């Protein structure tokens, strides 16, 4: 579906650029959570089995900020269409719509899995 929608009113290169942008965005979104969690977890005391980042809390905060900013910049640049794109606004709309669709599918799968897990934990059989 994404391949066919990506090819609407564009060249093969334009469709490829849209699909690559979608892949980059979906690949880097978890890194935002990863670096955000690293930043937030620096508030917690370290347990005896926890290995902290060398350099302590200041280094960890710096690394998490740089990593978060880099991932965010990568995602933002992925929304910029290539210079040879025939319809730049359409390309951006496809990237935004495709990203929204991928996030919606992920959310539906997550909530269905969570609902099935809750039913199983309550003792009900899941079809």
C-alpha positions in Angstrom: 0.0 0.0 0.0 2.8 2.4 0.9 4.6 1.6 -2.3 1.6 2.4 -4.4 0.8 5.6 -2.5 4.4 6.7 -2.7 4.4 6.5 -6.5 1.3 8.7 -6.9 2.1 11.7 -9.2 5.9 11.3 -9.0 8.8 9.6 -10.6 10.4 6.4 -9.5 13.2 8.4 -7.7 10.6 10.5 -6.0 8.7 7.5 -4.8 11.9 5.9 -3.6 12.8 9.1 -1.7 9.4 9.1 0.0 9.8 5.5 1.1 13.4 6.1 2.3 12.1 9.1 4.4 9.4 6.9 5.9 12.0 4.3 6.8 14.3 6.8 8.4 11.6 8.4 10.4 10.3 5.1 11.7 13.8 3.9 12.4 14.8 7.0 14.4 11.6 7.5 16.5 12.6 4.8 19.0 15.9 6.7 19.5 14.0 9.7 20.8 12.5 7.5 23.5 15.9 5.9 24.2 17.7 9.2 24.7 14.8 10.7 26.5 14.7 7.8 28.9 18.5 8.0 29.4 18.1 11.7 30.4 15.3 11.0 32.7 16.9 8.0 34.4 19.8 10.1 35.6 17.5 11.2 38.4 17.3 7.7 39.8 19.9 6.3 42.1 22.0 3.6 40.6 21.6 0.1 42.0 24.6 -2.1 42.9 24.4 -4.0 39.6 23.9 -0.9 37.4 26.8 0.2 35.1 26.6 3.9 34.5 28.0 5.8 31.6 31.7 6.6 32.0 32.0 10.3 33.1 29.0 10.1 35.5 25.8 12.0 35.4 27.1 15.1 33.5 28.5 12.9 30.6 25.2 10.9 30.5 23.1 14.1 30.3 25.3 15.5 27.6 25.2 12.3 25.6 21.5 12.0 25.9 20.9 15.6 24.8 23.2 15.3 21.8 21.7 11.9 20.8 18.1 13.3 21.2 19.0 16.4 19.2 20.7 14.3 16.5 17.7 11.9 16.2 15.3 14.8 16.1 17.3 16.7 13.4 17.5 13.5 11.3 13.7 13.1 11.5 13.1 16.8 10.7 15.5 16.6 7.6 13.6 13.5 6.4 10.5 15.7 5.9 12.4 17.9 3.4 11.7 16.7 -0.2 14.6 16.2 -2.6 15.5 19.2 -4.9 14.4 17.3 -8.0 10.9 16.5 -6.7 8.1 17.5 -9.2 5.5 18.2 -6.4 7.3 19.0 -3.2 4.1 19.7 -1.2 2.7 16.4 -2.3 5.9 14.6 -1.3 5.8 16.2 2.2 2.1 15.3 2.5 2.9 11.7 1.6 5.7 11.5 4.2 3.5 13.1 6.9 0.5 10.9 6.0 2.7 7.7 5.7 4.3 8.4 9.1 0.9 9.0 10.6 -0.4 5.8 9.1 2.5 3.8 10.4 2.1 5.3 13.9 -1.6 4.5 13.8 -1.0 0.9 12.8 1.6 0.6 15.6 -0.8 2.1 18.1 -3.6 -0.3 17.1 -1.3 -3.3 17.3 -0.1 -2.2 20.7 -3.6 -1.6 22.1 -4.9 -5.0 20.7 -1.9 -6.8 22.3 -2.4 -5.0 25.6 -6.1 -5.8 25.6 -5.4 -9.5 24.8 -2.8 -9.6 27.6 -5.2 -8.0 30.1 -7.9 -10.5 29.1 -5.5 -13.4 29.5 -4.4 -12.1 32.9 -8.0 -11.9 34.0 -8.5 -15.6 33.1 -10.5 -15.1 29.9 -9.6 -17.0 26.7 -8.4 -14.8 23.8 -9.8 -15.8 20.4 
